[in-house]
């Protein structure tokens, strides 16, 4: 039971216990954990419990992604970074750096952070060193003499095989997982409490790489024309009803709804990265022609977003019709949730990027994903 899901429930329990312990220590134990990052330990603990609560493998995979995001934000925030602001590049680089420091943290602890020569040496440390030396010498001797005994007696060989197979080999996996999660916990604590926030590379666009008003107008103008054509056709069919669809396409209304839903969701998922990329390519407002290019982008991107809202409403209506005909399944529920989240992201794009607050977009996208995932857990 504890090995279900992408990392196993035991892995979730390790992470949850670590996050909860760090949160309690910061709140009541005087642990020097400051900054906004400590608040992301709360969703880490909640999504750990959610993974144990629901048995859906897809939900557990999403819980794992949410845990990773919460841990990355905890590390960055604890090291002084402003997690409320930042571009996509900064968040991606910060996530890669946090993962690097977490996985290699145990080695830094053992090789550089711990000053072994400065540790106090008492009676127990001397005895421990003596025991370790004895084990290193005894192990090869046990293997040599044990191998000879196994070859000499069949009963002893059977007993040895049973002990090795059942007592050692079957527990190797448990020992490995304990070492793995213990090492990751040590790396996470080191990255959160000891490491400093390095300066990330600047993600500014090169001056030679930019789209002016002409390129922006051509790209977004043609896309707006295509989307407008589709929107007009959608209005015609959905106001015309099932009879018009069946007469024109040869499909039943339910088949027509099923056929187009995922394609329309794919359109919505592709438009947002496209608009983000085009906005990144816009010249600065103070540059020559930069102000007019940005105004044109805002107008055409806003028009495209409005038409995208109609397209997503069409996809929503198709899914509702499909569910009435064939019922609700887990996959259809998740597809509907993804569509709702995409709609939230597009609205957030209009609130932030279109209003020249691009640095707030990523954190809003992450937090809205947390909320959507929590809603999925509350839905039975």
HELIX and SHEET records of a PDB file:
HELIX    1   1 UNK A    8  UNK A   28  1                                  21    
HELIX    2   2 UNK A   36  UNK A   39  5                                   4    
HELIX    3   3 UNK A   40  UNK A   53  1                                  14    
HELIX    4   4 UNK A   57  UNK A   78  1                                  22    
HELIX    5   5 UNK A   88  UNK A  108  1                                  21    
HELIX    6   6 UNK A  109  UNK A  113  3                                   5    
HELIX    7   7 UNK A  116  UNK A  118  5                                   3    
HELIX    8   8 UNK A  123  UNK A  152  1                                  30    
HELIX    9   9 UNK A  154  UNK A  162  1                                   9    
HELIX   10  10 UNK A  163  UNK A  169  3                                   7    
HELIX   11  11 UNK A  170  UNK A  193  1                                  24    
HELIX   12  12 UNK A  213  UNK A  240  1                                  28    
HELIX   13  13 UNK A  242  UNK A  249  1                                   8    
HELIX   14  14 UNK A  253  UNK A  280  1                                  28    
HELIX   15  15 UNK A  290  UNK A  326  1                                  37    
HELIX   16  16 UNK A  330  UNK A  352  1                                  23    
HELIX   17  17 UNK A  358  UNK A  360  5                                   3    
HELIX   18  18 UNK A  361  UNK A  378  1                                  18    
END                                                                             
